[in-house]
């Protein structure tokens, strides 16, 4: 069974993963620690799904990120270059990524749509052997 895992960053608190489908939430200081904690809770999450009457023999997690978490989780994406590619002021995108400024909902949706488009383009890249 595929479970949606919403991961977001809270300054001063850390990273939170919310899996509302199975009433599970966990917080950690880093994305790596969060991944470890999720893996450690796999068995109890699976049992919880079964206790809820869900038909599942195994779980896979489908991660959803907010803008700050995306850039923290994947630091090799150059914020300035990404901003230029998607048509956003680089300084403003850095402020969004650092949680200094919260984007308007429309702006956030536009940025996320452009990031998804870039990720799709990357997924289509092929290298010769």
NORGIWO-V182907 format. One record per residue. N is the residue number from 1. RES is the residue in three letters. PSI is psi as a letter, one per 20 degrees, with the letter a starting at -180 (none if undefined). D_CENTER is the distance of its C-alpha to the mean C-alpha in Angstrom with 2 decimals. Layout:
BEGIN
n=N res=RES psi=PSI d_center=D_CENTER
n=N res=RES psi=PSI d_center=D_CENTER
END
This chain:
BEGIN
n=1 res=UNK psi=p d_center=18.90
n=2 res=UNK psi=p d_center=15.33
n=3 res=UNK psi=p d_center=13.31
n=4 res=UNK psi=p d_center=10.29
n=5 res=UNK psi=o d_center=7.89
n=6 res=UNK psi=o d_center=6.24
n=7 res=UNK psi=p d_center=4.69
n=8 res=UNK psi=q d_center=6.53
n=9 res=UNK psi=p d_center=9.20
n=10 res=UNK psi=o d_center=12.85
n=11 res=UNK psi=p d_center=15.46
n=12 res=UNK psi=i d_center=18.08
n=13 res=UNK psi=g d_center=16.28
n=14 res=UNK psi=b d_center=13.28
n=15 res=UNK psi=p d_center=9.88
n=16 res=UNK psi=p d_center=9.94
n=17 res=UNK psi=p d_center=8.72
n=18 res=UNK psi=p d_center=10.64
n=19 res=UNK psi=n d_center=12.16
n=20 res=UNK psi=h d_center=14.81
n=21 res=UNK psi=h d_center=16.48
n=22 res=UNK psi=j d_center=17.81
n=23 res=UNK psi=l d_center=18.00
n=24 res=UNK psi=p d_center=15.96
n=25 res=UNK psi=p d_center=14.14
n=26 res=UNK psi=q d_center=13.83
n=27 res=UNK psi=q d_center=13.47
n=28 res=UNK psi=r d_center=13.82
n=29 res=UNK psi=h d_center=14.73
n=30 res=UNK psi=q d_center=12.50
n=31 res=UNK psi=h d_center=9.39
n=32 res=UNK psi=g d_center=12.30
n=33 res=UNK psi=h d_center=14.10
n=34 res=UNK psi=g d_center=11.38
n=35 res=UNK psi=g d_center=11.35
n=36 res=UNK psi=g d_center=15.13
n=37 res=UNK psi=h d_center=15.45
n=38 res=UNK psi=g d_center=13.62
n=39 res=UNK psi=h d_center=15.97
n=40 res=UNK psi=h d_center=18.87
n=41 res=UNK psi=j d_center=18.45
n=42 res=UNK psi=g d_center=18.36
n=43 res=UNK psi=g d_center=22.07
n=44 res=UNK psi=h d_center=22.13
n=45 res=UNK psi=g d_center=19.26
n=46 res=UNK psi=g d_center=21.22
n=47 res=UNK psi=g d_center=24.39
n=48 res=UNK psi=g d_center=22.98
n=49 res=UNK psi=g d_center=22.02
n=50 res=UNK psi=h d_center=25.56
n=51 res=UNK psi=h d_center=27.08
n=52 res=UNK psi=i d_center=25.51
n=53 res=UNK psi=j d_center=27.36
n=54 res=UNK psi=q d_center=24.48
n=55 res=UNK psi=n d_center=25.68
n=56 res=UNK psi=p d_center=23.53
n=57 res=UNK psi=h d_center=24.70
n=58 res=UNK psi=r d_center=21.34
n=59 res=UNK psi=q d_center=17.65
n=60 res=UNK psi=q d_center=14.75
n=61 res=UNK psi=p d_center=11.16
n=62 res=UNK psi=o d_center=9.04
n=63 res=UNK psi=p d_center=5.29
n=64 res=UNK psi=p d_center=3.91
n=65 res=UNK psi=q d_center=2.13
n=66 res=UNK psi=r d_center=5.66
n=67 res=UNK psi=g d_center=7.99
n=68 res=UNK psi=g d_center=8.88
n=69 res=UNK psi=h d_center=5.89
n=70 res=UNK psi=g d_center=5.62
n=71 res=UNK psi=h d_center=9.34
n=72 res=UNK psi=g d_center=9.62
n=73 res=UNK psi=h d_center=7.76
n=74 res=UNK psi=m d_center=9.79
n=75 res=UNK psi=i d_center=12.87
n=76 res=UNK psi=i d_center=15.16
n=77 res=UNK psi=o d_center=14.21
n=78 res=UNK psi=o d_center=17.08
n=79 res=UNK psi=g d_center=16.20
n=80 res=UNK psi=g d_center=19.83
n=81 res=UNK psi=h d_center=20.03
n=82 res=UNK psi=g d_center=16.86
n=83 res=UNK psi=g d_center=18.37
n=84 res=UNK psi=g d_center=21.68
n=85 res=UNK psi=h d_center=20.46
n=86 res=UNK psi=j d_center=18.82
n=87 res=UNK psi=k d_center=21.67
n=88 res=UNK psi=q d_center=20.28
n=89 res=UNK psi=p d_center=22.16
n=90 res=UNK psi=g d_center=20.71
n=91 res=UNK psi=g d_center=21.68
n=92 res=UNK psi=g d_center=19.96
n=93 res=UNK psi=h d_center=16.60
n=94 res=UNK psi=h d_center=17.03
n=95 res=UNK psi=h d_center=17.79
n=96 res=UNK psi=g d_center=14.69
n=97 res=UNK psi=h d_center=12.56
n=98 res=UNK psi=j d_center=14.86
n=99 res=UNK psi=k d_center=14.80
n=100 res=UNK psi=h d_center=18.47
n=101 res=UNK psi=p d_center=18.52
n=102 res=UNK psi=p d_center=16.62
n=103 res=UNK psi=q d_center=16.71
n=104 res=UNK psi=q d_center=18.68
n=105 res=UNK psi=g d_center=16.98
n=106 res=UNK psi=g d_center=18.63
n=107 res=UNK psi=g d_center=17.57
n=108 res=UNK psi=g d_center=13.87
n=109 res=UNK psi=h d_center=14.19
n=110 res=UNK psi=g d_center=16.26
n=111 res=UNK psi=g d_center=13.97
n=112 res=UNK psi=h d_center=11.01
n=113 res=UNK psi=g d_center=13.79
n=114 res=UNK psi=h d_center=15.08
n=115 res=UNK psi=g d_center=11.93
n=116 res=UNK psi=g d_center=11.76
n=117 res=UNK psi=g d_center=15.46
n=118 res=UNK psi=g d_center=15.24
n=119 res=UNK psi=h d_center=12.95
n=120 res=UNK psi=g d_center=15.53
n=121 res=UNK psi=g d_center=18.28
n=122 res=UNK psi=h d_center=17.07
n=123 res=UNK psi=i d_center=17.00
n=124 res=UNK psi=i d_center=20.60
n=125 res=UNK psi=p d_center=21.87
n=126 res=UNK psi=q d_center=24.64
n=127 res=UNK psi=q d_center=26.56
n=128 res=UNK psi=q d_center=30.14
n=129 res=UNK psi=none d_center=31.38
END
